[in-house]
Amino acid sequence: MGSRHSDLAEPDKQFATSDTPSLSSDPSKIGLLIGWGTGILILGSLIGLVLRFGDIHLFVVTLQSTDPGCLAAALIVQTVTYFCAATIWL
């Protein structure tokens, strides 16, 4: 008596095709350019919105009134956060 699920016996042969893209391949250059371009566009838009609707003088006064030690600590923690996030993708 034959098995109804003969295709399950050899799953590698069923899905092993050469036209299937690998998920571990390097990203294409156009994909990287689109990603960087999108990021720069969003960052530029955010800066434009802040400059348009934000009060630069109030920001400068607030920045000058902060404790330099606390500001340095915050910048270090923020930098380490981005570094750790980037190492996940290595």
Residue, then its C-alpha position, 0 to 999 in steps of 0.5 A: m500500500g502506497s503512502r499518501h504523503s510521499d512528498l513529505a518523505e523528501p522535503d529537500k527535493q521538493f523545495a530545492t530550486s535554484d531560482t529561490p532567493s537566499l535570505s542570507s545574501d548580501p543586500s543589493k546596492i540599490g536597496l542600500l541606496i533606497g534605505w539611506g535615501t529614505g532615512i535622509l529624507i525622513l531626517g530632513s523632513l523632521i529637521g524642517l518641521v522642528l525648524r518651522f514649528g519649534d522655537i530655536h531660542l527656547f531650545v538653546v536656552t534649555l540646552q545652556s541651562t542643563d548640567p554638562g555632566c548629565l548631558a554628557a551621560a545622556l549622549i554616551v547612553q544614547t551612543v551606546t544604545y545605537f552601537c548595541a542596536a547596530t551590533i545585532w545586525l552584524 
